[in-house]
Amino acid sequence: MCRNHCCRTRKESFAKLSLIKVSVCYRIEVDKKDSSSGSVSQRSDRSKDCNSGFNKKSSIRKKFESMFTATYSASLSQIYTELYITEGRPAEVNREHEIREHERAFRKSDRPETTIKPEDICRPPPGGNKAIRTAITMGVAGIGKTVLTNKFALDWAEGKTNQDIQFLFLFSFRELNLLKEEKFSLVELIHHFYSETKGFSRFADSQVLFIFDGLDECRFPLKLNSTEILTDVDQPASLGILLTNLIRGKLLPSAQIWITTRPAAASQIPSECVDMVTEVRGFNDSQKEDYFKKRFGEDEDQATTVYSQIKMCRSLHIMCHIPVFCWISATVLDQLLKSKEQRKTPRSLTEMYIHFVLIQVQMKKIKYDGGSETDSVWTPESRKMILSLGKLAFEQLQKGNLFFYDSDLTESGIDVRAASVCSGVFTQIFKEEIGLHQGRVFCFVHLSVQEFLAALYVHVTFFKTGTNVLLEKQPAPGWIDWLSGKRSAALLYQSAIDKALQSPNGHLDLFLRFLLGLSQQNSQVILRGLLKETEADSTVVPETVQHIKKRLCKQESVEKTINLFHCLMELQDCSLIKEIQQRLASGSLSPNEMSSSQWSALVFILLSSEENLKEFELKKYFASDVGLQRLLPVIKESSRAVLSCCNLTEKSCELLASVLSSQSCNLKYLDLSNNDLKDSGLKLLCEGLKSPHCKLETLRSGAMFMHHTALKSVIKCDQMNLLSGCLITKTGVDHLAKALSSNPSHLKELHLTFNHPGDSGVRVLLEGWKDPNWIEELQKTFLSSSDAVDLTLDENTAHRNLILRDNNKTVRMVKEKQTYPDHPERFSYWKQVLCTQGLTGRYYWEVEWKGEVYIAVTYRGIRRKGERDDSSFGKNDKSWSLLCSDKSHSVLHNNIETLVHVVPSSRVGVYLNSDGGTLSFFKVCSDTVTHLHTFKGTFSEPVYPAFRVRTLPENSSLTLC
C-alpha cells in the first residue's frame, strides 16, 4: 500500500471516530425520547442498533488509530507526547518570521506560566465563572495544533474526556476551501461531512463543539465585519457568512467553537468574539527528551545519544520545540549514527535539512528504483522530482501559501499527476491529502521543509543555468557574460538579502538562512551529485558578509537585525560577535565609540543569553538614556529589568511605555529606583502601564520624587504593582485612595518605604481599599497602631479551660477549669472564645500566636453547646477560620479545608471588608505582610473576631496586638 494512502487513512480516521460517536449519541437520544411510547421489541431493536454502533466505533478505532512514520507504526496514544500549552494573549498583526516565536518559546520554557491540559482548552480556568463559547489556540506551523485537535477528538470518542459534549464536529479549513464556491446551511454542512447525522437537525438542544483547524489556511473571506445576520441553521449561505455568524454567536449560540491557527492569522477574529486564547508552545525541554525516548522505544542509548547531539547546537535545540522538527532530527541523526560511513553530525539548520532530503532520496532509490545503499544517491529522475518540488515550494512561498490545490500546481507549471507521484514517493517531504469529498490538497510536511526546498531550487537553478529567479526581470543579454564572472554568486546572495529585508512579515527569513547555508563548502560536499562541482570563488562569502554588515548599519527592525546575525552564523562569520564579546570581557565598551552594527551585535549577544533574559541589568553595560534606547529590545524580551541608578531621565520613560504596551513584551519586574524621572517622565510611563497588554507585576521606584498628580496617574493603571520610596505624603495618599476607588487596581505588591503618608493618610488608603486581593505583599511600614481596631476577648464566651490575661488581650489553654459563671453564650466543648466587638465595615487587627490555634470570625448565632461541627469555627457556614501551626497554615469554611503554601510566621494580620464581601488573612513579619488567603462572600450581619486554642501542644496561646 502506498505510504500517502496510509497518511490519508489516518486523517480520515479521526473524522470517522467523531462521526461514529455522533451517530451513537444520536441513537441514544432517540432511544430515550421514544422509549415511553415504543414496544419492548422496538426498544430492544434500537438497543441492538446502539450496541452495534459502539462495536462499529471500536472497530473503526482499531483500524485507523495507528500513526505511520517512515520506520515504524504505533498507536496515537503510545507516541503522543503532551504539548506545552499556556494561556495566550489577544493576537496582533504579525511582522516577524515564526522562527522568532520558537526562540521566544525556548526562553519562556523555564518561566512559571499557567499551563493548560488539552482536555481543558474549552473550559473556563479555575475560579473563572464565564463560560467559554469561543476559544482560539495559536501556534506556529508544525507545533502540533492538528495533532492536538485529533487527540482531543480521539479521547472524546474513547470516552476518556469531555463526555458532557454530545456532538463533536472537526473541520479543517483545507477541506472547507474546496467548497468555497458553494452554499450550505449549517445543518447541510454538518450532513455533508458527517453523513451519519442525516435525519437529525435539532443541534440547539444538545451540547455541540465545532473544531475548525487551520484558520491561517482559509482561502475564502470570513467577512467577520459583515452586517449580514444569519440565525437559521437551515438557511443556506456562503461559507464565509456561515462561519462568521457561527463565530459571532448569531448562529447556534448554544454551540462552542474551537479554532486553531498560526499567530499571523489569529487577529482576523475580533477580540470581542473570543473568550479564551491559548498558545501551543510545542515541547519544553523535558517533553523533548520524552519524545525521543518514545521515538526510539526500548533503545534508550540511541535516544540519549540523539538528544545529546541536538543539545550541542543551540539553533537545533531551539527548533526542537516543534514536534515536526524533533521528528526530522530523529530521522537524520538515527540514520547517520547507524550509517557505516563516518559522517559528521549536522551543526546547522541547513546541514540538518540537507541530510533529511538526502535520506528521502536514498529511500526512494532503494524502495522504488531497486538500487542499493552503495549506489549514487542522485539519479536523473530524483533530481528532476526534487527540483520540481523546489520550484513549487519557491513559487508558493512567495505567495505565502503553505498548501496547494490542483489550480496552484497548474499555475506553477507542474503536472498534477507528477505531483501525485512525488507525494507517493517522497512521503516524508510532500503530502497529498484526500478530503472527505475526494478533493485533493497538497502540502509539504512543514513550512521549514518548503523553505529549504525553495532555497535549494534557487541555488541549483542559479549554478546550473545562471538564472537568478529572485529577480522579477532577468538581466539583458549584454550582461550575461559579466554575470557569469566571479561576482555573480555574490549578487545572487545580495539580492536574496535585500528581498528578505523587504518582506513585511519576515516570511523569507529562514529561506535566506538556508540559501546562504547552501553556499558553504560543507553543504556543497554533502550535496555532491546534485550539481556538477565548480571551482569555489573565495570572494563570494566575504562580499556577502560585508553586504550584511552594511545592511545592519541601516537596519532599524530588531527582528530583521537578529535574522541578519543568524545569516552571518550560517556563513561562519562571527567577527562582529567576537569583537563585542572581547570588549565586554575587557570592560572597554564605550557608547560614543560604537557603530550601529556593533550595537546590533551586542543586542544579538544579549538576546542569545538565557541568563541576561531572566534578569537584565542595564548598568552592567551603559547607565544612560542612550544605553537604554540601544538595548531596548533586550529589555522587552527580559522577565526582569533592573534599571536602577542608571542616570535615566524622562527621555527613557516614553521608550519604556512603548515596550510595556507591546503584546510581545515579557517584562514582569521593572526597577527604576534612584533615577531622576520627574513627574513628566512618570506620566509618560503610566501610558504603558495603563495598556491592557502590560504584564508588569512589580514596579520599583524607590528614592524618586513624585508629586500626587503623578501618583494618581500611576495607581489608575491596571497592571502597576509596586511603588516604593516615592516620598508620598498625605496628599499623595488621598489621590491614591481616590484612584483605587474609581479604578480598583490589580496590585500584587505595594511598598511604601521612605514615604510619609502619616496615620491619617494610611486610614484614608484603607478606606479606599475595596478588594484586598490586589495586594499579596504589603510592607509593614504601611500599618501603624492607630489603624488597628481595639479588640478585647469576651469572658462570657470563653471555654472553662481557657484563661484570659492582660486585660482580656491574651488567651491560653490550661488543664484546670476556670470558675467562670454560667452563661448561655459560653462554649461547652470546643476551646473557643469570641471578642466583645461585632464588626461591620472595614477593619484590620493582628494576632501573635504559638502552638496550634484557630484565628476566625463568626456570626454571633454560632452554636455554643455540644461537639458537632455547627459549633466549631470553620466547620459550618457561620464562621471562617485560619488554622495556624508550626508546620503549616490552612483555611477552613463550611467544613472545606484548603492548605496555604506559605511558611508560617508567629503573627497573623486579619483584614475584614464586610461591605465588599471579603475576609483576608496575612502573614506578618518584621518588614513585610504576605497575603495568605481571601474568603469572598456576603456578610449578612456583624461578625465577631474569634479564636480556638488546641489542647496540644500544651503551650498554645494567642495575644491580640
Summary of the structure (lengths in Angstrom):
residues: 961
radius of gyration: 33.9
end to end distance: 81.6
largest distance: 118.0
contacts: 3120
relative contact order: 0.05
helix: 44%
strand: 16%
